[in-house]
Amino acid sequence: MKVIQLHKDESSLIKKAIKNNREAQHVLFEIHAPKMLSVCRYYIKDLQQAEEAMLNGFFKVFSNLKSFKSEGSFEGWIRRIMVRESISFLRQKKQIEFSVEDFEYNNDYTNNISTDIEVAEIQQLIDALPEGYKMVFVMYAIEGYKHYEIAEMLNITEGTSKSQLFKARKLLQESIKELNKTAGYGTN
């Protein structure tokens, strides 16, 4: 019985891609592009603009491949580049705004909503958030960044990051309640 290798060894692909082997770069792109498009899409509503940011991100990935130290996962390294590229893209398009009003952040916030909504509907609700709220929410709740990391990446204070997250969660909670109400689902 002949064993067919389904996935090429990623470290060998990376080594070849560093030497500008286009085939290796193409294979790495094909492996990671779907997930990275999703990452860019979290931040950027328009699919074509998200694709543009992803392609710009991959250009940076391949331009800076020599700096990947194999200390973490390659996918995680690419993901950080995509997050930064998405933020940069939105900054360039002047689509990021943060409300900086004084706000008491409630650290005890909990979400007690039961819901039967679909993933696509959740993405639409996230897309409907103001860009500043959306960006902080995605970075914190989906990407797992800490508030100090978000503050550093977005050039805002930790307090602003916490405030944006709280407001995003509150708006999402209200939107989910409204969606459940209009769809006839019960809310708890």
DRENROTOR-196542 format. One record per atom (N, C-alpha, C, CB): residue in one letter; z, y, x. Coordinates in pm, whole numbers, plus 50000, padded with zeros to 5 digits. Each point is the difference from the previous one (the first is absolute). Glycine has a CB too. Layout:
! DRENROTOR-196542
AZYX...
! end
This chain:
! DRENROTOR-196542
M500004988350084M500005011749916M500005012450089M501224987649815K497875021450158K499875012250078K500845011049935K497674993350077V503135013450005V500835011049950V499245013050019V502154987550056I497735020049835I499305012850005I501045011150007I498034990849869Q501835017750231Q500925011150016Q499645011049899Q500334994650247L500595007949659L499735009849896L500285014350046L500534982649831H500505019150249H500375013350048H499975000150152H501445004149795K497865005450259K499955001050146K501345005350049K497495003949998D502854992650121D501255004450060D499985015350013D500244978050125E500705028549806E500005014649994E500195006450137E500894998449768S499984995950315S500215006250132S498744999450086S502424993849988S496814995549998S498754999250075S498985009849944S500454975850053L499555026149815L499125010049939L500365014150048L499724985249799I501575017550209I500465013250046I499535002550143I502024998649847K498144991450238K499565001450140K498515002850009K501834984550071K497405008549849K498555002249999K499675013849944K499624975349974A501085028749921A499755013049938A500345011450094A500474989949777I500555008350307I500355010250100I498825002250094I502444993649986K496794995750041K498835000850088K498755004249922K501004982250147N499205023749735N498935005049913N499054989249950N500165021250123N500354966649861N499214989349941N499895002849851N500754983050176R498055020749780R499785004249860R500284988749901R498295016250081E501384971549957E500264988749911E501504998149977E497884989050080A502905011950025A501464998849987A500565011549917A500114988250222Q499385023949800Q500445011449921Q499664997849852Q499705015250200H499104979749775H499584997449863H500914989749932H497635005550065V502694983950006V500874989649943V501395005849971V498724982050127L501835025849966L501305006349976L499945009349880L500524998550245F498395009049744F499835008949886F499964992049870F498755016350145E500464973049852E499874991749880E501344993749960E497624995350063I503195001050034I501304993949971I500955010249938I499664984050191H500365028049865H501045009849963H499565010849902H500944995750221A497765006349761A499535011049914A500514999349856A497985000750143P502024987849791P500475000049860P501445005049985P498454981049958K502455014250127K501405004549992K500125014850037K500774976850056M498475027550043M500115013850045M499405009649898M499914992250238L499085003449689L499475008349892L501085001849894L497644992050045S503104997549927S501115000949905S501055010050048S499604976349930V500705023450199V500975009550055V499505014349980V500734983050171C498035019649864C499435013549983C499965003849853C498634997050208R501084993449707R499915002549857R501355003849940R498094984049989Y503015010950068Y501335004049953Y500155015250006Y500954978150078Y498485027850025Y500175014350025Y498905008549938Y501164994150210I497645000749787I498825007849960I499444994249870I499465005750242K500505002449653K499584995449867K498554995249998K501635015949901D497494992150155D498574997249995D499644988750096D499555024049936L499834965450012L499674988350081L499075003450116L500294985949797Q498705022550180Q499085003550108Q500715007850110Q498125000449835Q502795008450126Q500765007450101Q500954990650075Q499845020949859A500734969550069A500874990050066A499194991850099A501484998949795E497294997550168E499134992650093E499695008550122E499014987449807E500745025450172E499725009150113E501195000550095E498475013749853A502724987750090A501215000350084A500184986950074A501065016149841M498664972750091M500124986950064M499024998750116M500754990149781L498015014150198L499014999150108L500395008850118L498224995349829N502285016750142N500495008750107N501174993450073N499275020449872G501584972950050G501134992850059G499534988850091G501375005649801F497634986850156F499484989350086F499335005450125F499684985949797F499705025750192F499455006250121F501135002550099F498145010849867K502994994250083K501165002450088K500584986950051K500515021049874V499504968750042V500504986950043V499214995350120V500714994349764F497965005850224F499184994750109F499965009350121F498624988249829S501565024950148S500045009450112S501304998850079S498555015549869N502524980250064N501324999450063N500514985750016N500485022349905L498644968150086L500404986050004L500734996350129L498054994949856K501615011950253K500674997250128K501495003249993K497865004950119S502535004049790S501415003949991S500834990149918S499285023850022F500094966549911F500754989849926F500674990950102F498405000949801K502924998350191K500784992750100K500394985949959K500835021850074S498714973549813S500334986649950S501514998049983S497944991450111E502805019549868E501464999049983E500364998049853E500345014750201G498774988749711G500204997749857G498744993849946G501615019549978S498284980249892S498794994049944S498835009850012S501394986149840F497455008550180F498795008150009F499745006849866F499044984650175E501175008049717E499815005649866E500945011949976E499284977349917G501965021650127G500965011049986G499565012250080G501834983449966W497625014250153W499515011050084W498855007249931W500714987650208I498365004549737I498865005949928I500515007549877I498474981650082R502475012649848R500545006049877R500595013950028R500494976949911R500255024450199R500575013250037R498885010250025R502024988650101I496925007049962I498855008950023I499395004149866I499544989050225M500345001849683M499415003049869M500875009749920M498924977350000V502395020950007V500915009249930V499835014050057V501654981349957R498375019750174R499855013250064R498635006049971R501584992850180E497404999049819E498655004949970E499905004949856E499054984150170S501585008849739S499995004249859S500725013449984S499954975849927I501185025650139I500745012749995I499165011250060I502194987650016S497205009650097S499155009850066S498835003949910S500664990650223F498754999649712F498885002549909F500425009449888F499044977350054L502115020049885L500495008449890L500365014050049L500854979549885R499735021350235R500305013250057R498735008050020R502034990650114Q496975002849940Q498715006550027Q499385005049870Q499664985350201K500495007149693K499455003949870K500975009249924K498744978249992K502395025050072K501035008749941K500454994849864K499025019550121Q501234967349872Q500414993749875Q501474996150000Q497694991749974I503075012650126I501414996650004I500825012449971I499574981550165E501345017249740E500955010749972E501364993649982E498225014649891F502804991950162F501364995349982F500805011049934F499844984850201S500915011849696S500885010049940S501265000250085S499064996749763V501375015050276V501145001250091V501185007049933V498425000550192E501634998749677E501125006249929E501294992550034E498465007649814D502664999350176D501294993650025D500204989049897D500965021250098F499564967849946F500114988649912F501134991150049F497555001249944E503274994449966E501084990650032E499434986049987E501825016049919Y498064977050190Y499434986449999Y501064990349953Y498405005750186N501274986349715N500924990149947N499704986650067N500195012349778N500664983750312N499814987750076N500234987649914N500715012150205D499884989549677D500314988749914D498914997349898D502415005150031Y496415000449993Y498914998449904Y499654985349985Y499115022850058T500784972749819T499544986349975T498965000349891T502224990450070N496945000049933N498944998949899N500364988549907N498235009350159N502104993849717N500404989949905N498944997849892N502375005950044I496394995449992I498924998749903I499424986050009I499485024750014S500434968649871S499274987450000S498595003449951S502114985549957T496905008250103T498635003649966T499074988050013T500455023350076D498484977349849D498984989750005D498665006050042D501214987049821I498795024350248I498755006550035I499354993150119I500885021649911E497834980250100E499194993750104E500035008150130E498524990249821V501115003450288V499965006450131V499055012049998V500514978050110A498355020649826A499035011049994A500595012149928A498124983450000E502685014149897E500655010949929E501055006850087E499604988149783I501115004050295I500995005750092I499305008750103I501514980049968Q497345015250085Q499255008150097Q499555013149936Q499244979250117Q500365020449757Q499595012249930Q501185009649985Q498234987149877L502955007550095L501195008549987L500355006350134L500844985549813I499045006750294I500265005450134I498965010750034I501024978050073D497725019449894D498945009750025D500225013149926D498434981150034A502235018249850A500225012049919A501125008850054A499204987149804L501585007750291L501075008050059L499425011650080L501494979750009P499235031549998P499585010650093P499924994150142P501085018249853E497984986650226E499724993850131E501234998750089E497725009449983G503125000950023G501204999150084G500934988949956G499825024350043Y500414974849826Y500844989449945Y499404986450032Y500785015449815K497914983650159K499304987350018K500094995350145K498445006249813M501315002950279M499984996250140M501374994850045M498225017050041V502844990249925V501344995750039V500364986949931V500675024050036F499004974849835F500294987749927F499324988050065F500235013249788V498504988050242V499254988950061V500574996750138V497935006849873M502335003550206M500524997550135M501354993049996M498765020150083Y502094983949823Y501344994349991Y500024986649927Y500925023250004A498564976749874A500144988349914A499014988850034A500805015249823I498034988350224I498994989850025I499894996850149I498755007849798E501185002550285E499844997850143E501324997150072E498035015049991G503084989149950G501314997050059G500485009650107G499484976949950Y499935035050057Y500465009850097Y501365005549958Y497625005950057K503174998250039K501305006649975K499735014949981K501284982650138H499695024249800H499815014349973H499805008150128H501404997349795Y499294999350312Y499825007750124Y498594997950056Y502474997950049E496974990249932E498634997450047E498995007749914E500704977150081I499525022949789I499125007349909I500045014850033I500364982849819A500855022450200A500165014150032A499255003650127A502235000049888E497874991650212E499325002550127E498484999649984E501964990250121M497554999749806M498554998449984M499395011149915M500314975550023L500445029249877L499465010149910L500435014250035L499994982849825N500815018350280N500495013150044N500795007149888N498035001750157I502894990749782I500895005249898I501424996050037I498204998949820T502795005850107T501384996050028T500304986749931T500705024250022E500364969150025E500424987649934E500395002849856E500784990750220G499875020749757G500405003749864G498815001549908G501985011550095T496944994349956T498795001349920T499424986349969T499545022550103S500484968549996S499514986549979S500814993149890S499264998850241K502055002149767K500864993849899K499775006149862K501714995350177S498145017749820S499775007049874S498664995849938S501365019350084Q497604979949998Q498684996049952Q500044985749944Q498915015350169L501814975949900L500134986249954L500724999449866L500034992150238F501065015049751F500765000149875F499145005049885F502125003750129K497185007349895K499155005849895K498854990649963K500605023050082A498834970450019A498914990549974A500524988449915A498885006250217R502274988549817R500564989049923R500305004349857R500984990550210K499545021649776K500335005049866K498735001449916K502005012150094L496954993649965L498735001349927L499414986449966L499585021750116L500494968949979L499494986549973L500794993349889L499264998250238Q502065003549765Q500844994249897Q499625005549862Q501874997250169E497945015949824E499605006149873E498624995149956E501385020250058S497694978750036S498664995349968S500014985649952S499085015750169I501734976049894I500104986049961I500614998849860I500234993150241K500815014849733K500604999949865K498965003949896K502255005750098E496985004849931E498985004649907E498904989449982E500485023850069L499114970150039L498984989549994L500504988149919L499105007350223N502144988949800N500594988949923N500085003449852N501324993250201K499025019449771K500125004549861K498644999549931K501945014950063T497024990150002T498675000449940T499384985949991T499695023450090A500714967850002A499464986449999A500804990849906A499205003550236G501925001549714G500814992149907G500954990650067G498185001749844Y502034999950291Y500984991650069Y501375005849976Y498324993150177G502674998549823G501385004649987G500495005350132G500424983549819T500425026650178T500635005250122T501484997749990T498205017350031N502394979850083N501454997850005N500675011750063N499674975650014
! end
